[in-house]
């Protein structure tokens, strides 16, 4: 089954404790991206990657890091989380130029930073 | 720089009535435009997209959208609302066909009443 998986789905942590949210896709997609969703703000892009070892900043990259060492994985790293990073996070993948059904979002990770 | 404005954060529609969700964008280059739907506690699903060619785009679940360059709009419509259409809808714009830097609107919550 074609899918994007994220782990963990729910996470409560404390300020300053490094954490990683994993994202993996099984569709051999070149493009992957991370978003955060906050009420009234919609989704804001954090980072995206056009292919292995190619990443670029989205609109809200501060406080986040990413890496793309393998095509299937695109982890999101919070080196020193702060309460303003409490949010719902989505990973997505796609094949550039594909048809309407080739954009996939993961189920989301709800992060709370105390 | 690109941006997206969705008019109306909440829309209530009767079952069987027309659904109209408004989206206006700004972009310095020809845009690529998207509509996504998010059902409760789920990730986003691509409804339809406009890249080039025909300005009336048909998507899944009976939705369609029309790209109007002169009005910088990409409104989403469905002739007859169904209870299952209750969800949050997001308009998004990108300046590349690979959906690299994707900008989302704040979202419109649709409520369908019997």
Interface residues (C-beta under 8 A of the other chain):
Chain A: X4 X30 X31 X33 X35 X40 X41 X42 X43 X44 X45 X48 X50 X56 X58 X59 X90 X92 X94 X96 X97 X100 X101 X103 X105 X106 X107 X108
Chain B: X6 X9 X41 X42 X43 X44 X45 X46 X47 X48 X49 X59 X60 X90 X92 X97 X98 X99 X100 X101 X102 X103 X104 X105 X106 X107
